[in-house]
Amino acid sequence: MGFGDLKTPSGLKVLNDFLADKSYIEGFVPSQADVAVFDALSSAPSADLCHALRWYNHIKSYQSQKGSLPGVKKALGQYGPAGVEDRTPAGGDSKDDDDDDDDDIDLFGSDDEEETAEAARIKEERIAAYAAKKSKKPALIAKSSILLDVKPWDDETDMAKLEECVRSIAMDGLLWGQSKLVPVGYGIKKLQIGCVVEDDKVGTDQLEEQITAFEDFVQSMDVAAFNKI
């Protein structure tokens, strides 16, 4: 298992393909698996790797609390698609060059077998608790139908790629709907796309943050319509 060399375009391409149908490296919540892969990257993926960039921006928002995320930080070779060997150089993490090895040990746990077993047990308990919580669906879930206007920079923007990037955003409680291109003048068209969200899980501010993160394609995002369901 692995992603090849995550400090090269080919390795980032493997990561992007791996995340095409996943929100996280492992499971359904941010974990130390995401921290391990995130820390191996030298910088944010390019905009054409929309799945990897969406994941990168999401995990980046957890940096102040990454030490408390569940799970045990393992070697990169234990994550990713089967049949791909990890070749990412050890050390040299550009996001934290000060005493990397010591920081990894302090923040993300010891190699001691007893501590690893205990951390694994805690991870399993948290995953089980999360699954149990998800299975208890409330009698009524408040939802909203939102129509978004996503504006490109100019008439040369690849609108098909822009829409692909937008639809790559995956969150619990978010369902993308129909879309169309609407002329705005001077040969420029905006993407008008609908979605249904669960109000207590997804907000327009979250959507705007993740959509405008594709800054090579997106100039701005506006809410054209918002209706309770």
Helices and strands as residue ranges (DSSP letters): H 9-18, G 19-21, H 32-40, H 50-60, G 63-68, G 76-78, H 100-108, H 113-135, E 143-152, H 159-167, E 174-185, E 188-198, H 204-211, E 218-228
